[in-house]
Amino acid sequence: MNATVATEPTPEQAALFARVRRMMVIAGITSAVAVAVVLIAVGYRLYRGEGSPVTTATDVTAPLPKGARIVSTAVAADRLVVTLDISGVTEIRTFDAKTLKPAGKLKFVSEP
């Protein structure tokens, strides 16, 4: 059996090894920073999140004026839209879909 003995690298080989080590350190640091940024972004979204998509049920009782009837309901973006007929006057009420708090009111009346 012939055993090969590693000889000392030449100056050119030593420079090449040092350059390869330096590039590997840079690649390792870049990868570590990228993973840290992703983990921070995920943690930030989880911490700052506005709750899970499945929320608990909320019971709200909204009083209607006397003689009013609900004509239609709809969902637009993050609003719940309810159209009412109040003694011949059409009124649209909007509510926040998450909290069910009133967001606005629009009345339609006929000109005299």
C-alpha distances in whole Angstrom, upper triangle without the diagonal:
4,6,10,13,16,19,22,24,27,30,31,28,29,32,31,30,33,35,33,33,37,37,36,38,41,40,40,43,45,44,45,48,49,48,50,53,53,53,56,58,57,59,61,63,62,64,67,67,71,70,69,70,72,74,77,80,83,87,89,93,94,98,100,103,106,106,103,100,97,97,93,90,86,83,82,79,79,83,85,88,92,95,98,101,104,107,107,105,101,99,95,93,89,87,84,82,79,82,85,87,90,89,92,95,96,100,102,105,108,110,114
4,6,9,13,15,19,21,23,27,27,24,26,29,28,27,30,32,30,31,34,35,34,36,39,38,38,41,43,42,43,46,47,47,49,51,52,52,55,56,56,58,60,62,62,63,66,66,70,70,68,70,71,74,77,80,83,86,89,92,94,97,99,103,105,106,102,100,96,96,92,89,86,83,82,78,79,82,85,88,91,94,97,101,103,107,106,104,100,98,94,92,89,86,83,81,79,82,85,86,89,88,91,94,95,99,101,104,107,109,113
4,6,10,12,16,18,21,24,25,22,23,27,26,24,27,29,27,28,31,32,31,33,36,35,35,38,40,39,40,43,44,44,46,49,49,49,52,54,54,55,57,59,59,60,63,64,67,67,66,67,69,71,74,78,80,84,86,90,91,95,97,100,103,104,100,98,94,94,90,87,84,80,79,76,76,80,82,85,89,92,95,99,101,105,104,102,98,96,92,90,86,84,80,79,76,79,82,84,86,85,88,91,93,97,98,102,105,107,110
4,6,9,13,14,17,21,21,18,20,23,22,21,24,26,24,25,28,29,28,30,33,33,33,36,37,37,38,41,42,42,44,46,47,47,50,52,52,53,56,57,57,59,61,62,66,66,64,66,68,70,73,76,79,83,85,89,90,94,95,99,102,102,98,96,93,93,89,85,82,79,78,74,74,78,81,84,87,90,94,97,99,103,102,100,96,94,90,88,84,82,79,77,75,77,81,82,85,83,86,90,91,95,96,100,103,105,108
4,6,10,12,15,18,19,17,17,21,21,19,22,24,23,23,27,28,27,29,32,32,31,34,36,36,37,40,41,41,43,45,46,46,49,51,51,52,55,56,57,58,60,61,65,65,64,66,68,70,73,76,79,82,85,88,89,93,95,98,101,102,98,96,93,93,89,86,82,79,78,74,74,78,81,84,87,90,93,97,99,103,102,100,96,93,90,88,84,82,78,77,74,77,80,82,84,83,86,89,91,94,96,100,103,104,108
4,7,9,12,15,16,13,14,17,17,15,18,20,19,19,23,24,23,25,28,28,28,31,33,33,34,37,38,38,40,42,43,44,46,48,48,49,52,53,54,55,57,59,62,62,62,63,65,68,70,74,76,80,82,86,87,91,92,95,99,99,96,94,90,90,86,83,80,76,75,71,71,75,78,81,84,87,91,94,96,100,99,97,93,91,87,85,81,79,75,74,72,74,77,79,81,80,83,86,88,91,93,97,99,101,105
4,6,9,12,14,11,12,16,16,15,17,20,19,20,23,24,24,26,28,29,29,32,34,34,35,38,39,39,41,43,44,45,47,49,50,51,53,55,55,57,59,60,64,64,63,65,67,70,72,76,78,82,84,87,88,92,94,97,100,101,97,95,92,92,88,85,81,78,76,73,73,77,79,82,86,89,92,96,98,102,101,98,95,92,88,86,82,80,77,75,73,76,79,80,83,81,84,87,89,93,94,98,101,102,106
4,6,9,11,9,9,13,14,12,14,17,17,17,20,22,22,23,26,27,27,29,32,32,33,36,37,38,39,41,43,43,45,47,48,49,51,53,54,55,57,58,62,63,62,64,66,68,71,75,77,81,82,86,87,91,92,95,99,99,96,94,91,91,87,83,80,76,75,71,71,75,78,81,84,87,91,94,96,100,99,97,93,90,87,85,81,79,75,74,72,74,78,79,81,79,82,86,87,91,93,96,99,100,104
4,6,8,6,6,9,10,9,12,14,14,15,18,19,20,21,24,24,25,27,29,30,31,33,35,36,37,39,41,42,43,45,46,47,49,51,52,53,55,56,60,61,60,62,64,67,70,73,75,79,80,84,85,89,90,93,97,97,94,92,88,88,84,81,77,74,72,69,69,73,76,78,82,85,88,92,94,98,97,94,90,88,84,82,79,77,73,72,70,72,75,77,79,77,80,83,85,88,90,94,96,98,101
4,5,5,6,9,10,11,12,14,15,16,18,20,21,23,24,26,27,29,30,31,33,35,36,37,39,41,42,43,45,47,48,49,51,53,54,55,57,58,62,63,62,64,66,69,72,75,77,81,82,86,86,90,92,95,98,99,95,93,90,89,86,82,79,75,73,70,70,74,77,80,83,86,90,93,95,99,98,95,91,89,85,83,80,78,74,73,71,74,77,78,80,78,81,84,85,89,91,94,97,98,102
4,5,5,6,9,10,10,12,14,15,16,18,20,21,23,24,26,27,29,30,32,33,35,36,37,39,41,42,43,45,47,48,49,51,53,53,55,57,60,61,61,63,66,67,71,74,76,79,81,84,85,89,90,93,96,97,93,92,88,88,84,81,77,74,72,68,69,72,75,78,82,85,88,92,94,97,96,93,90,87,83,82,78,76,73,72,70,72,75,76,78,76,79,82,84,87,89,93,95,96,100
4,5,5,6,9,10,11,12,14,15,17,18,20,21,23,24,26,27,29,30,32,33,35,36,38,39,41,42,44,45,47,48,50,51,52,54,55,59,60,60,61,64,66,69,72,74,78,79,83,83,87,88,91,95,95,91,90,86,86,82,79,75,72,70,66,67,70,73,76,80,82,86,89,91,95,94,91,88,85,81,80,76,74,71,70,68,71,74,75,76,74,77,80,81,85,87,90,93,94,97
4,5,5,6,9,10,10,12,14,15,16,18,20,21,22,24,26,27,28,30,31,33,35,36,37,39,40,42,43,45,46,48,49,51,52,53,57,58,58,59,62,64,67,70,72,76,78,81,82,85,87,90,93,94,90,88,85,84,81,77,74,70,68,65,65,69,72,75,78,81,85,88,90,94,93,90,86,84,80,78,75,73,69,68,66,69,72,73,75,73,76,79,80,84,86,89,92,93,97
4,5,5,6,9,10,11,12,14,15,17,18,20,21,23,24,26,27,29,30,32,33,35,36,37,39,41,42,43,45,47,48,49,51,52,56,57,56,58,61,63,66,69,71,75,76,80,81,84,86,89,92,93,89,88,84,84,80,77,73,70,68,64,64,68,71,74,78,80,84,87,89,93,92,89,86,83,79,78,74,72,68,67,65,68,71,72,74,72,75,78,80,83,85,89,91,93,96
4,5,5,6,9,10,11,12,14,15,17,18,20,21,23,24,26,27,29,30,32,33,35,36,37,39,41,42,43,45,47,48,49,51,54,55,55,57,60,62,65,68,70,74,75,78,79,83,84,87,90,91,87,86,82,82,78,75,71,68,66,62,62,66,69,72,76,79,82,85,87,91,90,87,84,81,77,76,72,70,67,66,64,66,69,70,72,70,73,76,77,81,83,86,89,90,94
4,5,5,6,9,10,11,12,14,15,16,18,20,21,22,24,26,27,29,30,32,33,35,36,38,39,41,42,44,45,46,48,49,53,54,53,55,58,60,63,66,68,72,73,77,77,81,82,85,88,89,85,84,80,80,76,73,69,66,64,60,61,64,67,70,74,76,80,83,86,89,88,85,82,79,75,74,70,68,65,64,62,65,68,69,71,68,71,74,76,79,81,85,87,88,92
4,5,5,6,9,10,11,12,14,15,16,18,20,21,22,24,26,27,28,30,32,33,34,36,38,39,40,42,43,45,46,48,51,52,52,53,56,58,61,64,66,70,72,75,76,80,81,84,87,88,84,83,79,79,75,72,68,65,63,59,60,63,66,69,73,76,79,83,85,88,88,85,81,79,75,73,69,67,64,63,61,63,66,67,70,68,70,74,75,79,81,84,87,88,92
4,5,5,6,9,10,11,12,14,15,17,18,20,21,23,24,26,27,29,30,32,33,35,36,37,39,41,42,43,44,46,50,51,51,53,55,57,60,64,65,69,70,74,75,78,80,83,86,87,83,82,78,78,75,71,68,64,62,58,59,62,65,68,72,75,78,82,84,87,86,84,80,77,74,72,68,66,62,62,59,62,65,66,68,66,69,72,74,78,79,83,86,87,90
4,5,5,6,9,10,11,12,14,15,17,18,20,21,23,24,26,27,29,30,32,33,35,36,37,39,41,42,43,45,48,49,49,51,54,56,59,62,64,68,69,72,73,76,78,81,84,85,81,80,76,76,72,69,65,62,60,56,56,60,63,66,70,72,76,79,81,85,84,81,78,75,71,69,66,64,60,60,58,60,63,64,66,64,67,70,71,75,77,80,83,84,88
4,5,5,6,9,10,10,12,14,15,16,18,20,21,22,24,26,27,29,30,32,33,34,36,38,39,40,42,43,47,48,47,49,51,54,57,60,62,66,67,71,71,75,76,79,83,83,80,78,74,74,70,67,63,60,58,54,55,59,62,64,68,71,74,78,80,83,83,80,76,74,70,68,64,63,59,58,56,59,62,63,65,63,65,69,70,74,76,79,82,83,87
4,5,5,6,9,10,10,12,14,15,16,18,20,21,22,24,26,27,28,30,32,33,34,36,37,38,40,42,45,46,46,48,50,52,55,59,61,64,66,69,70,74,75,78,82,82,79,77,74,74,70,67,63,60,58,54,54,58,61,64,67,70,74,77,79,83,82,79,76,73,69,67,64,62,58,57,55,57,61,62,64,62,65,68,70,74,75,79,82,83,87
4,5,5,6,9,10,11,12,14,15,17,18,20,21,23,25,26,27,29,31,32,33,35,36,37,38,40,44,45,45,47,50,51,54,58,59,63,65,68,69,72,74,77,80,81,77,76,72,72,69,65,62,58,56,52,53,56,59,62,66,69,72,76,78,81,80,77,74,71,68,66,62,60,56,56,53,56,59,60,62,60,63,66,68,71,73,77,80,81,84
4,5,5,6,9,10,10,12,14,15,16,18,20,21,23,24,26,27,29,30,31,33,35,36,37,39,42,43,43,45,48,49,53,56,58,61,63,66,67,70,72,75,78,79,75,73,70,70,66,63,59,55,54,50,50,54,57,60,63,66,70,73,75,79,78,75,72,69,65,63,60,58,54,53,51,54,57,58,60,58,61,64,65,69,71,75,77,78,82
4,5,5,6,9,10,10,12,14,15,16,18,20,21,22,24,26,27,28,30,32,33,34,36,37,41,42,41,43,46,48,51,54,56,60,61,65,65,69,71,74,77,78,74,72,69,69,65,62,58,55,53,49,49,53,56,59,63,65,69,72,74,78,77,75,71,68,65,63,59,57,53,52,50,53,56,57,59,57,60,64,65,69,71,74,77,78,82
4,5,5,6,9,10,11,12,14,15,16,18,20,21,22,24,26,27,28,30,32,32,34,36,39,40,40,42,45,47,50,53,55,59,60,64,64,68,70,73,76,77,73,72,68,68,65,61,58,54,52,49,49,52,55,58,62,65,68,72,74,77,77,74,70,67,64,62,58,56,52,51,49,51,55,56,58,56,59,62,64,68,70,74,76,78,81
4,5,5,6,9,10,11,12,14,15,16,18,20,21,23,24,26,27,29,30,31,32,34,38,39,39,41,44,45,49,52,53,57,58,62,62,66,68,70,74,75,71,70,66,66,62,59,56,52,50,46,46,50,53,56,60,62,66,69,71,75,74,71,68,65,61,59,56,54,50,49,47,50,53,54,56,54,56,60,61,65,67,71,73,75,78
4,6,5,6,9,10,10,12,14,15,17,18,20,21,23,24,26,27,29,30,31,33,36,37,37,39,41,43,47,50,52,55,57,60,61,64,66,69,72,73,69,68,64,64,60,57,53,50,48,44,44,48,51,54,58,61,64,68,70,73,72,70,66,63,60,58,54,52,49,48,46,48,51,52,54,52,55,59,60,64,66,69,72,73,77
4,5,5,6,9,10,11,12,14,16,17,18,20,21,22,24,26,27,28,30,31,35,36,36,37,40,42,45,48,50,54,55,59,60,63,65,68,72,72,69,67,64,64,60,57,53,50,48,44,44,48,51,54,57,60,64,67,69,73,72,70,66,63,59,57,54,52,48,47,45,47,50,51,54,52,55,58,60,64,66,70,72,74,77
4,5,5,6,9,10,10,12,14,15,16,18,20,21,22,24,26,26,28,30,33,34,35,37,39,41,44,47,49,53,54,58,58,62,64,66,70,71,67,66,62,63,59,55,52,48,47,43,43,46,49,52,56,59,62,66,68,71,71,68,65,62,58,56,52,50,46,45,43,45,49,50,52,50,53,56,58,62,64,68,71,72,76
4,5,5,6,9,10,11,12,14,15,17,19,20,21,23,24,26,27,28,32,33,33,35,38,39,43,46,47,51,52,56,56,60,62,64,68,69,65,64,60,60,56,53,50,46,44,40,40,44,47,50,54,57,60,63,65,69,68,65,62,59,55,53,50,48,44,43,41,44,47,48,50,48,51,54,56,59,61,65,68,69,73
4,5,5,6,9,10,11,12,14,15,17,18,20,21,23,24,26,27,30,31,31,33,35,37,40,44,46,49,51,54,55,59,60,63,67,67,64,62,59,59,55,51,48,44,43,39,39,43,46,49,52,55,59,62,64,68,67,65,61,58,54,52,49,47,43,42,40,42,45,47,49,47,50,53,55,59,61,64,67,69,72
4,5,5,6,9,10,11,12,14,15,16,18,20,21,22,24,25,29,30,30,32,34,36,39,43,44,48,50,53,54,58,59,62,66,67,63,62,58,59,55,51,48,44,43,39,39,43,45,49,52,55,58,62,64,68,67,64,61,58,54,52,48,46,42,41,39,41,44,45,48,46,49,53,55,59,61,64,67,69,73
4,6,5,6,9,10,10,12,14,15,16,18,20,21,22,24,27,29,29,31,34,35,38,42,43,47,48,52,52,56,57,60,64,65,61,60,57,57,53,50,46,43,41,37,37,40,43,47,50,53,56,60,62,65,65,62,59,56,52,50,46,44,40,39,37,39,43,43,46,44,47,50,52,56,58,62,65,66,70
4,5,5,6,9,10,11,12,14,15,17,19,20,21,22,26,27,27,29,32,33,37,40,41,45,46,50,50,54,56,59,62,63,59,58,54,54,51,47,44,40,38,35,34,38,41,44,48,51,54,58,59,63,63,60,56,53,50,48,44,42,38,37,35,38,41,42,44,42,45,49,50,54,56,60,62,64,68
4,5,5,6,9,10,11,12,14,16,17,18,20,21,24,25,25,27,30,31,34,38,39,43,45,48,49,53,55,58,61,62,58,57,53,53,50,46,43,39,38,34,34,38,40,44,47,50,53,57,59,63,62,60,56,53,49,47,43,41,38,36,34,36,40,41,43,42,45,48,50,54,56,60,63,64,68
4,5,5,6,9,10,10,12,14,15,16,18,19,23,24,24,27,29,31,34,37,38,42,44,47,48,52,54,57,60,61,58,56,53,53,50,46,43,39,38,34,33,37,40,43,47,50,53,57,58,62,62,59,56,52,49,46,43,40,37,36,33,35,39,40,42,41,44,47,49,53,55,59,62,64,67
4,5,5,6,9,10,10,12,14,15,16,18,21,23,23,25,28,29,33,36,37,41,42,46,46,50,51,54,58,59,55,54,50,51,47,44,40,37,35,31,31,34,37,40,44,47,50,54,56,59,59,56,53,50,46,44,40,38,34,33,31,33,36,37,40,38,41,44,46,50,52,56,59,60,64
4,5,5,6,9,10,11,12,14,15,16,20,21,21,22,25,27,30,33,35,39,40,44,44,48,50,53,56,57,53,52,48,49,45,41,38,34,33,29,29,33,35,39,42,45,48,52,54,58,57,54,51,48,44,42,38,36,32,31,29,32,35,36,38,37,40,43,45,49,51,55,58,59,63
4,5,5,6,8,10,11,12,14,15,19,19,19,22,24,26,29,32,34,37,39,43,44,47,49,52,56,57,53,52,48,49,45,42,39,35,34,30,29,33,36,39,42,46,49,52,54,58,58,55,51,48,45,42,39,36,32,31,29,31,34,35,38,37,40,43,46,49,52,55,58,60,64
4,5,5,6,9,10,10,12,14,17,18,19,22,24,25,28,32,33,37,38,41,42,46,48,51,54,55,52,51,47,48,45,41,38,34,33,29,28,32,35,38,41,44,47,51,53,56,56,53,50,47,43,41,37,35,31,30,27,29,33,34,36,35,38,42,44,48,50,54,57,59,62
4,5,5,6,9,10,10,12,15,17,17,19,22,23,27,30,31,35,36,39,40,44,45,48,52,53,49,48,45,45,41,38,35,31,30,26,25,29,32,35,38,41,44,48,50,53,53,50,47,44,40,38,34,32,28,27,25,27,30,31,34,32,35,39,41,45,47,51,54,55,59
4,5,5,6,9,10,10,14,15,15,17,19,21,24,27,29,33,34,38,39,42,44,47,51,51,48,47,43,44,40,36,34,30,29,25,24,28,30,34,37,40,43,47,49,53,52,50,46,43,40,37,33,31,27,26,23,26,29,30,33,32,35,39,41,44,47,50,54,55,59
4,5,5,6,8,10,13,14,15,17,20,21,23,27,28,32,33,37,38,42,44,47,50,52,48,47,44,45,41,37,35,31,30,27,25,29,31,35,38,41,44,48,49,53,53,50,47,44,40,38,34,31,27,26,23,25,29,30,33,32,35,39,41,45,47,51,54,56,60
4,5,5,6,8,12,13,15,17,20,20,23,26,27,31,32,36,36,40,42,45,48,50,46,45,42,43,40,36,33,29,28,25,23,26,29,33,36,39,42,46,47,51,51,48,45,42,38,35,32,29,25,25,22,23,27,28,30,29,32,36,38,42,45,48,52,53,57
4,6,5,5,9,11,12,14,17,17,21,24,25,29,30,33,34,38,39,42,46,47,43,42,39,40,36,33,30,26,25,21,20,23,26,29,33,36,39,43,44,48,48,45,42,39,35,33,29,26,22,21,19,21,24,25,28,27,30,34,36,40,42,46,49,51,54
4,6,5,9,9,10,12,15,16,18,22,23,27,29,32,33,37,39,42,46,47,43,42,39,40,36,33,30,26,26,23,21,24,26,30,33,37,39,43,44,48,48,46,43,39,36,33,29,27,23,22,19,21,24,25,28,28,31,35,37,41,43,47,50,52,56
4,6,9,9,11,15,17,17,19,22,23,27,28,32,33,37,39,42,45,47,43,43,40,41,38,34,31,28,27,24,22,25,27,31,34,37,40,43,45,48,49,46,43,40,36,33,30,27,23,22,19,20,24,25,28,27,31,34,37,41,43,47,50,52,56
4,6,9,11,14,16,16,19,22,22,26,27,30,31,34,37,39,43,44,41,40,37,38,35,31,29,25,24,21,19,22,25,28,31,34,37,41,42,46,46,43,40,37,33,30,27,24,20,20,17,18,22,22,25,24,27,31,34,37,40,44,47,49,52
4,5,8,10,13,13,16,19,20,23,24,28,29,32,34,37,41,42,39,38,34,35,32,28,26,22,22,18,16,19,22,25,28,32,35,38,40,43,44,41,38,35,31,28,24,22,18,17,14,16,19,20,23,22,26,29,32,36,38,42,45,47,51
4,7,9,11,10,13,16,16,20,21,24,25,29,31,34,37,38,35,34,31,32,29,25,23,19,19,16,13,16,18,22,25,29,31,35,36,40,40,37,34,31,28,25,21,18,14,13,10,12,16,17,20,19,23,26,29,32,35,39,42,44,47
4,7,8,7,10,13,14,18,20,23,25,28,31,34,37,38,35,34,31,32,29,25,23,20,20,17,15,17,19,23,25,29,31,35,36,40,41,38,35,32,29,26,22,19,15,14,10,12,16,17,21,21,24,28,30,34,36,40,43,46,49
4,5,6,10,13,15,19,21,24,26,29,31,35,38,39,35,34,31,32,29,25,23,19,20,17,15,18,19,23,26,29,32,35,37,41,41,39,36,33,29,27,23,20,17,14,11,14,17,19,22,22,26,29,32,35,37,41,44,47,50
4,6,10,12,14,18,20,23,24,28,30,33,36,37,33,31,28,29,25,22,19,16,17,15,13,16,17,20,23,27,29,33,35,38,39,37,33,31,27,25,21,18,15,12,10,13,16,18,21,21,25,27,30,33,35,39,42,45,48
4,7,9,12,15,18,21,23,27,29,32,35,35,32,30,27,28,25,22,20,17,19,17,15,17,17,21,23,27,29,33,34,38,38,37,33,31,27,25,22,19,16,13,11,13,15,18,21,22,25,28,30,33,36,39,42,45,48
4,6,9,12,15,18,20,24,26,30,32,33,30,29,26,28,25,21,20,17,19,17,14,16,16,20,22,25,27,31,33,36,37,35,32,29,26,23,20,17,14,11,9,10,13,16,19,20,23,26,29,32,34,38,41,44,47
4,6,10,13,16,19,22,25,29,31,32,29,28,25,27,25,21,21,19,21,20,17,18,17,21,22,26,27,31,32,35,37,35,32,29,26,23,21,17,15,13,10,11,13,16,19,21,24,26,29,32,35,38,41,44,47
4,7,10,13,16,19,22,25,28,29,26,24,22,24,22,19,19,17,20,19,16,16,15,19,19,23,24,28,29,32,33,32,29,27,24,21,19,16,14,12,10,10,11,14,17,19,22,24,27,30,32,35,39,42,44
4,6,10,12,16,19,22,25,26,24,22,20,23,21,18,18,17,19,19,16,15,14,17,17,21,22,25,26,30,31,29,27,24,22,18,17,13,12,11,9,8,8,11,14,17,20,21,25,27,30,33,36,39,42
4,7,10,13,16,20,22,23,21,20,18,21,20,17,18,18,20,21,18,17,15,17,17,20,20,23,24,27,29,28,26,23,21,18,17,14,14,13,12,10,9,11,14,17,20,21,24,26,29,31,35,38,40
4,6,10,13,16,19,20,18,18,16,19,18,16,17,17,19,20,17,15,13,15,14,17,17,21,21,24,26,24,23,20,18,15,14,11,12,12,12,9,7,9,11,14,16,18,21,22,26,28,32,35,37
4,6,10,13,15,17,15,15,14,18,17,16,18,18,21,22,19,17,14,15,14,16,16,18,18,21,23,22,21,18,17,14,14,12,14,14,15,13,10,11,12,15,17,17,20,21,24,26,30,33,35
4,7,10,13,15,12,13,12,15,15,14,16,17,19,21,18,15,13,13,11,13,12,15,15,18,20,19,17,15,14,11,12,11,13,14,15,13,10,10,9,13,14,13,16,17,20,22,26,29,31
4,7,9,12,10,11,12,15,16,16,18,20,22,24,22,18,16,15,13,14,12,14,13,16,18,17,16,14,14,12,14,13,16,17,19,17,13,13,12,15,15,14,16,17,20,21,24,27,29
4,6,8,6,8,9,13,14,14,17,19,21,24,22,19,16,14,11,12,9,10,9,12,14,13,13,11,12,11,14,14,17,19,21,19,15,15,13,16,15,13,15,14,17,18,21,24,26
4,6,6,9,11,14,16,17,20,22,24,26,25,21,19,17,14,13,10,10,7,9,12,12,12,11,13,12,16,17,20,22,24,22,18,17,15,18,16,13,15,13,15,16,19,22,23
4,6,9,12,15,18,19,22,25,27,30,28,25,22,20,16,15,12,11,8,9,12,12,14,14,16,16,19,20,24,25,27,25,21,21,19,21,20,17,18,16,17,17,20,23,23
4,7,10,13,16,18,21,24,26,29,29,25,22,19,16,14,10,8,6,6,10,11,12,13,15,16,20,21,25,25,28,27,23,23,20,23,21,18,18,16,16,16,18,22,22
4,7,9,12,14,18,20,23,26,25,21,18,16,12,10,7,6,4,6,9,9,10,10,12,13,16,18,21,22,25,23,20,20,17,19,17,15,15,13,14,15,17,21,22
4,6,9,12,15,18,21,24,23,20,17,14,10,9,6,5,7,9,10,11,10,10,12,13,15,17,21,21,24,23,19,20,18,20,18,15,16,14,15,16,18,22,24
4,6,8,11,15,17,21,20,17,13,11,7,6,5,6,9,12,12,12,10,10,10,10,13,14,18,18,21,20,17,18,16,17,16,14,14,14,15,17,19,23,25
4,7,11,14,16,20,20,17,14,11,8,5,5,6,10,12,11,11,9,10,10,12,14,16,19,19,22,22,19,20,18,19,17,15,14,14,14,16,18,22,24
4,7,11,13,17,17,14,11,8,6,5,7,10,13,16,15,14,11,11,9,11,12,14,17,16,19,20,17,18,17,17,16,15,14,15,15,18,20,24,26
4,7,10,13,14,11,7,6,4,6,9,12,15,18,18,17,13,12,9,10,10,11,13,12,16,17,14,16,14,15,15,14,14,16,17,20,22,26,29
4,7,10,11,8,6,5,7,9,12,15,18,21,21,19,15,14,11,11,10,11,12,11,14,16,13,16,15,14,14,15,15,17,18,21,24,27,30
4,7,7,6,5,6,9,11,15,18,21,24,24,22,18,16,12,12,9,10,10,8,11,14,12,14,14,13,14,15,16,19,20,24,26,29,33
4,6,5,6,7,11,13,17,20,22,26,25,22,19,16,13,12,9,10,10,9,12,15,13,15,14,13,13,15,15,18,20,23,26,29,32
4,6,8,10,14,16,20,23,26,29,28,26,22,20,16,15,11,11,10,9,11,14,14,15,15,13,14,17,18,21,23,26,29,31,35
4,7,10,13,16,20,23,25,29,28,26,22,19,16,14,10,9,6,5,7,10,10,12,12,11,13,16,17,21,23,27,30,32,36
4,6,10,13,16,20,21,25,25,22,19,16,12,10,6,6,5,5,8,10,9,10,10,8,10,12,14,17,20,23,26,29,32
4,7,10,13,17,19,22,22,20,17,14,10,8,6,5,6,5,9,10,8,10,9,9,10,12,14,16,18,22,25,28,31
4,7,10,13,16,19,19,16,13,10,7,6,5,7,9,9,13,14,11,12,10,10,9,10,11,13,15,18,22,24,28
4,6,10,12,16,16,14,11,8,6,5,6,8,11,12,15,15,12,13,11,11,11,10,10,12,14,17,20,23,26
4,7,10,13,12,11,7,6,4,6,9,12,15,15,19,19,15,16,13,14,12,10,9,10,11,14,16,20,23
4,6,9,9,8,6,5,6,8,11,13,17,18,21,21,17,17,14,15,13,11,10,9,10,13,15,19,21
4,6,6,6,5,6,9,11,15,17,21,22,25,24,20,21,18,19,16,13,12,10,10,11,13,17,19
4,6,5,6,7,10,12,16,18,22,23,26,25,21,21,18,19,16,13,12,10,10,11,13,16,18
4,6,8,10,14,16,19,22,26,27,30,29,25,24,21,23,20,16,15,12,12,11,12,16,16
4,6,10,13,16,19,22,26,27,30,30,26,25,22,23,20,16,14,11,10,9,10,13,14
4,6,10,13,16,20,23,25,28,27,24,23,19,20,17,13,11,7,6,6,8,12,13
4,7,10,13,17,20,22,25,25,21,21,17,17,14,11,9,6,5,7,10,13,16
4,7,10,13,17,18,22,21,18,17,14,14,11,7,6,4,6,9,12,15,18
4,7,10,14,15,18,18,15,14,11,11,8,6,5,6,8,12,15,18,21
4,7,10,12,15,15,11,11,8,8,6,4,6,9,12,15,18,21,24
4,7,9,12,12,9,9,6,5,5,6,9,12,14,18,21,24,27
4,6,9,8,5,5,4,5,7,9,12,15,18,21,25,27,30
4,6,6,5,5,6,6,9,12,15,18,21,25,28,31,34
4,6,5,8,10,10,13,15,17,21,23,27,30,33,36
4,6,8,11,11,15,18,21,24,27,30,33,36,39
4,5,9,10,14,17,20,23,26,29,33,35,38
4,6,9,12,14,17,20,23,26,30,32,35
4,6,9,12,16,18,22,25,28,31,33
4,6,8,12,15,18,21,25,27,30
4,7,11,14,17,20,24,26,29
4,7,10,14,17,20,22,25
4,7,10,13,17,19,22
4,7,10,14,16,19
4,7,10,12,15
4,7,10,13
4,7,9
4,6
4
